[in-house]
């Protein structure tokens, strides 16, 4: 009897998992903007609530909070555009420097390995063609994602507006679809989930700002060209865990190696990246982001891989906070608590505590 129950539960779990994966793949163009809007709505909710407490109508307060977000993003975008324009103006100089470095490398290879420049050029062209053939589909996927994101970007502010406007209606809906005795518990879980997402987004943006400042200061002290642009780029790439840091660290190294004659600046730039990443991993992220998304490294890595397979670059960034929200929900119900324990950082699994009433369940992570 127990074996039949186990197999039926396993079959139910596998069927549910398969359907969920299919929905995530088929409806990705719809779900990605929805997920982004949900996270940003949690981020902007304190602003709209503050304005509402000052007596401003909810609709006006929501519009002001969205306009404020657009103003901040527009200012940041203009600053980055100005930095990129300066970088583009120096394009001919960079191309000349690159040709000089290639010539020096070819001379070194010929002197030490007796490979003529013609053979080197043929090998380089063969490898370049192979690289272009293999990376063509990835580039097309990136452009496809960019085009889809731009097309869906106009819907994100609309989603944010209505999610924030109808937040009370969503609470009533959750109460309607659950038994009355569990309404208090369901609302508490929903509030805690929203608080986790809000804390994560606020901490993430603050962490990116601090990383951009630290990287820029380090590159400026070393005299690395385009220090501010590289500092901002590395901070943004930090949104992609593990992979973004690895790719971002190579950019200032190559830039310093290309423009400056000494390799000390290039390794110094790499040292800045390593030092800033050490500070971020051991001090900034634990203190700023905190334990809002208390997911263990294995679950984090799996969420990145699965997110990349299902939603591409967007999935790599979105699946971590979404998994953190899912953990809050899993920890709040005895039936799903073992899964929450499996993906979390807890050393032991706590049992849910109940008091006299069924609606008085104490949240595990309160």
ABEGO torsion letter per residue (X at the ends): XAAAAAAAAAAAAAAAAAAAAAAAAAAAAAAAAAAAAAAAAAAAAAAAAAAAAAGBBAAAAAAAAAAAAAAAAAAAAAAAAAAAAAAAAAAAAAAAAAAAAAAAAAAAAAAAAGBBAAAAAAAAAAAAAAAAAAAAAAAAAAAAAAAAAAAAAAAAAAAAAAAAAAAAAAAAAAAAABBAAAAAAAAAAAAAAAAAAAAAAAAAAAAAAAAAAAAAAAAAAAGBBGAAAAAAAAAAAAABBGAAAAAAAAAAAAAAAAABABAAAAAAAAAAAAAAAAAAAAAAAAAAAEAABBBBAAAAAAAAAAAAAAAEAAAAAAAAAAAAAAAAAAAABAAAAAAAAAABABABBBBBBBBABAAABBBAAX
